């Protein structure tokens, strides 16, 4: 049973270390001056801030640290102002009139009313992500016990301890074990069935490990048939430094600048013959192209239920504009997608492969998972492939070796082009036969764990024997 428990992660250890440091710092202050330590520093608030700010990657940690620090400053400042105003204007008068309990009632009402401008201030400052911390700090300054400290020293204590705690978290989060790292190896990963689970989702653990590896210098990219629109939510929070290989190698895509480059378009002469062929067959088609730096999808009138389903699910995708009509004559497509019953798609694929333009195109046929019995026909330029894109990387960045992680049939050329290939037990049978290593798991988290093992391996060349 214990074997099935997840391992204790490095983030867990880092959090504990950060919390320990802020507590030890309190002992140091007490040795210097106990009164100073009790007045101006709280290991409780510093520890909370350190744990809160320790996120799965540096950018997330910095974002949470900024939220915690800013919220504490705003809430602390408001708290001091509110208490000062009440004590100067109302406290003596209300206490003399109604006694201690009435004074407490009026004070709570006063504090409650100030929550409105407090929250509004975070809206004006465009810092709504810090609203919770702001209110929390405000209430701690105004209505908490404060360990018998006056409210001004307590507010300073609260803010200073928080800032110290988040600073410790940021420093600790930059720690890495100084192991040998294989930074001259390209790790290229398929998506569906590899980094994504059966629901086409990426786990938080996989995102965390990818970010951790990238921050340590691992050269990681993905190779997928997907478009930026379908990846936008899936990859949210993963900070790739290298360009991504998208749409089966039709383009390389910089996820930071949102730019397409190294496009492999279907030549005009081939495009014209394909358009004539589709028209003669009476087939609807989806034509993908990059125009003025934007991915655009043109579609002719939709006929069958698969085409309509495909369109409805994607028409509002991020980064993608769907337009009814034909691609402008002066533009060339990246690829075409057609959908129909399996027998129709297979027959069209065979006809096109045997035709005059067969050598100029690459054809892929695979199931349309949303409606049983329907299949995709995807047509790219013959210069388009994940294999070609990987070769581009090795030349452009001078990588010593390439390690590929795949799961589907269309990953096989990429895996064959690599020096070493890895697949999960749940991968397609042909993929497992192609892979050098099959991880005995169906969990994408274990695939990333294998990537980490190879990245840290001191004897990497013994693993990459191909």
N, C-alpha and C positions, 0 to 999 in steps of 0.2 A: 504493500500500500504506500509506504514512504517513497518508493521509487517513482511513483507517479506525481509526486508533489513538485511544483516548479522550483527551480533553483533560486537562491537568494541573489538578486541582481546587484550590479555595481551601483546603481542609483540608490538602492536601499542602504548600502554600506556608506555611500557618500553622505546621505541624509543623517545617518547616525553619527558620522564623524563631525559634520557641521554642528549638530546639536551638542555634541560633547565639547567642542571647542568653545561655544558660547557659554557653556556652564563652567568650564575651567577658567575662562576669562573672568568670571565673577569671583572665583577664589583668588585670582591674582589681584583684583581690585580690593578685595577685603584685606589681603595681606598688606597692601599699600596704605589704605585708609578705609576702615570699615564703614564709617559714617558716609563717606563719599560713595562707596559701593551701594549702600542701601538707598541713598538718595537719588543717584543719577543713573543707575543701571539695574535692569531686571532680566535675569536669565530666562524667565518665563516668556516674556515678550520677544526676546531675541531668539529663543528656541523655536517659538511658533513661526516667526518670520523666516528663519533658516529652513525649516521643514516646508513651509508654504512655497518658498522660492526655488526649491530643488526640483527642477522639472527634467523631462527626458532629453532635452538638448539645450545648448547654451542660449540660443535665441529665445526659447520658451522660458528659461530661467530668468533671463534678463527682463523679459516682458512682465513676468510675475513679480520680480523684484521691484521694477518701476511702479507697478500697481500698488504693491504693499507700501513702498516708501512714500509715494505721492498721496495715497489715501491717508496714511498716518499723519503727514504734514498738514493736509487740509483739515482733517478731523480734529487734530490736536489744536490747531489755531482757532477753529470755530469754538471748540470746547472752552478754551481759555477766555475768549471774548464773551461767550454766553455767561459763564460763571461770574466774570468780573462785572458785567452789566447787571446781573441779578443782585449781586451783593451790594453794589453801589446804589442801585435805584430802588430795590424792593425789599430786600431781606429784613432789614431792621424794622421797617414799617409794618410788613405783613406779620412778622413774629410778635411784635407788640400788640397788634390787633387781634390775631387769632391763635397765637401759640405755635409750638414747634410743628405739630401735625399739619396745620393749615399752611404754614410756611413751606413744608415739604410738598403739599399738594400744589401750591402755586408754582413752586420751582419745577415740578414735573411737567406741568402744563406749559411753562415757559420753554423748557428744554424740548418738549414735543413739538411746539410750534416752530422752533428753529430747525427742525429736521427738514422742513420744506425748503427754505433757502439753502440749506446745506446740500441737499441732493441736487437742487437746481444749479448750484455752483459747479458740480461735476459735469452737468449738461453743457453749461456755458463754456467751460474749459475743455470740452470734448474729451472728458476722461470718465465716461460712464462705467467703464470696466472697473474703476476704483471705487464705485459707489458703496459697495458693501464694506470695504475696509475703512472708508471714510466715516460711515455711520458708526461702525464698531468702535473706532478710536474716539469719536465724538462722545459716545455714551460712556466709554471707559473713563474719560476725563471728567465728565459732568456728573455721573451718577454711580460710579463704582466705588468700592471701599477705599482704594488708593493706598492701602497699607499705612494709613495714618499720615500720608504725605500731603502737604498743601497742594492745591490743584496745579499751580504753575510748575513746581519741580516735577510733579507726577507727569504732566504733559511732556516736559522735556525728556524725562526718563523714558516715557513710552515711545516717543519719536526716535530718540537716539538709540535705544535698544533695538528697535525695528530696523533702522538703517544699518546698524552693526550686524544684526542677524542676516539680513539679505546680502551684505557684503561678504560675509563668511561663506554663505551658500554659493555665491558666484565664484569665489576663489576655489572652493573645494570642488565645484562642478567642472573646473578646468583640469583637474588632476587626471592623469592617465598612467597606467602601469607602463613603465618604460621597457616594454618587450620589443623584440624585433618585429617590425611591421613591413609587410610586402606592398609598398606603395607604388611599385612599378608594374603591378598586375591589374588588368582591367577585369572587373566583375560585371558581367552583363546578364540581366535577369529577365526572363519572360514574366508575364503578369498572371493571366488566367491559369489557375491550377498550380502556379509556382508561388508568387508573392501574395496572390489573392485566394481566399477560401471559396467554398462552394457557393456562397452568396455574393461573390465578386466584391468582397470587402477585404480591407487590409487591417489587421489587428493593431492595437495600440503597441503591443510588444514589438511587432515587426517594424513599425515606424520608429520606435525608440532605438532599436538595434541598428537600423539603417542610418539614422542620424548620428548615432554614436560612432559607427564605423567611418562615416564620411568626415566627421570632425577629427578623427584620428588620422586621416589621410588616405583612407581607402578610396580607390577610384571606382565608383559604382554608377552604373546607368541601367536603364530598362530598355527592353526591346519588345514592342507590342504591336498588334494590329489596331489598337484603339487610337482614338483621336484625343486631342487636348481636352475637349469638352467632356468626354466620358471619364477622363482621369482627374478632372479638377477637384472633385470632392474626395475621390479615392486617395489621392496623394497629398491632400491638405496636411500641412505640418511636416512634410518630408522635404529637406533642403538639398536637392541634388546640385552639385557643382558642374558636373559634366552635362552636355546636351543629351536629350532623350531620343531614342530611336522609335519613331511613331509610324503608325499606319503601314506596318510591315516593311519599314525602311524607306517609305516614300519621301520622308523628310527627317531631318534632325531638328530638334526643338529645344530652345533655351528656355527652361521653365522660370528663370529669374527675369529675363527681359521680355518674355512672351514672343520671341522671334522664331520664324521658320527659316531654315537654310539647308543647303545641300539637297535641294528638291530634285526628285527623279520623276519628270513628267512624261506622259505618253506623247510621242511626236504627233505633229499635226496630221501627217498623211495617214498614220495608223488610227488616229482619232476619227477621221472622216469615214474610214471604212467600217469602224466599229459602230458609229452612229447609223450608217446605212443598214448595217446588219440588224441592229436592234429595232430599227423602224420597220424593216421587212418582216421581222418576227412579231411585230406588234407588242413589243415589250417595254414596260416602264423601266426607267433607270435612274439611279442616283449618281450624279457626277460631282466628284470632289475636286476642288481646286483652291489654290492660294492666290488671292487677288488683292493687291495692295497690302500685303502682309496679313490678310485675314483669311481664315479658312471658310470657304463658302460651299454650300451643297445645293446644286440645282437638281430638280426632279421633274420628270414628265408626269402626266396624269396617272394617278395610282389606280391599279386594277384589282389585285387580289388582297386578301386580308393580311398577309404577311407584310406587304408593302405599306399598307395603311398603319399597321401596328408599329413597324420600324419608324415611320415618319412621326407618329404621335409621341412615341417615347423619346425622340431626339430633337424635335423641332425647337425646343427651348433650351437646348444644351448650351452651356457657357462656351464662348469662343466660336460659336458656329451660327451661321446665317443660312436658313433654308429658304430657297427661292423657287417658285414654280416657273418652269421654263427651261430653255436650253442655255448651256454655257456660251458666253459671247465668242464669236468666231475668232477673235484675236487672242484668246486664252487657251492654254492646253491643260487637260485634266491630270491630276495625280493618279486617280483610279476611278473605276466604276464599281457600283454594287447593284446587283439584280437579285430578286427573290422570287422563287416559284417552287412548285412541287419538285421533289428530288429527281424524278425521271426527266423533267424538262431541263433542269439545271445541268445534269450530267450530260445530256445530249448536246446542249449548247457548248459546254466545255470541250467535248470531243470534236465538234465541228470547228470551233475556233482554233484548237491546237493543230488541226490538219490544214487550216486555211493558209493563204498567202502571208497573213500577218502573224501567224502562230509564233515564229521565232522572235518577234518583236515584243511579245507580251508574256507576262506571267499570270497564270490562272490558278486560283485557289477555290476549292469547293468544300464547304463545311456546313453542318446543320444550323438552322435558325432555331435556337433553343426555346423561343417563346411560343411557337406553334409547331406541333409535331407534324412531320412529313414535309415541311418546307426547308429549303436550303438556300445558302448564299452562293452567288457566283461573283467573285471578286477579281477584277482585272487590273493589273499594274503594268508599268513598263518592264521589260525584261531586265533592265538595269536596277530594278528595285528588289531588294531583299535585305533581310537582317544580316545575312552573311556579308554583303557588300558594305553595309553600314559599319559592321565590326571591323572590317578591313580598313575602312576610312579612319576609325579611331586609332588603330595600331600604327598607321602611318603618320597621322596628325600629332599624336601624343607620344609616340615612340615607346609603347608599352612592351615589356619583356615577354609577358605571357598573357593569355586570355582565358578566363574561366567563365563558362556559360551555365546558367541554370534555366532549365526548360521543363515544359509539361505537355505541350500540345504538338501535333504533327508539324505545324508550321514553324516550330522552334528547332526542328532537326537540322536544317542547313546551318543555322547559327551555331548549334552545338558541334556539328562536324567541323566547322571552321575554327573552333576554339582549340586550345591546347589541352583543356580538361573540361569535362561536363558533368553536371550533377542533376539528378531528378528525384522527386519524391516517389514513394511507393504508389501513390494515387495517379501518377502521370500515365499518359497513353502508353500502351504496350510497346509501340515502335520507339517511343522516346526512351523508355527504360532500357531497351536493347542497345540504343545508341549511347547512353550515358556511361561514363567511367565509374561513377558511384551512384547508387540508388539508396537514398536515405530511408530507413525503415520507419516511415511515418507519413501521414497524410496532412500534417500540420505545417503550413508555411513558416511558422515560427522556427521550426527545426531546420528549414532550408537556410534561413538567415543565420542560424547558429552555426551551420556548416560553413557559411561564408566567413564568419568571424574566425572559426578555427583555421581556415586556410590563410586568412589575412595575417594571423598571429603566428603561423607555423614557422619554426626555425629551420625546418627541412622541407621547404615548399617544393623543391625540385624533385623530391622523392615521391610527392603526391602527383605532380604534373608529369606523368611519365610518357604521355603520348608524344 
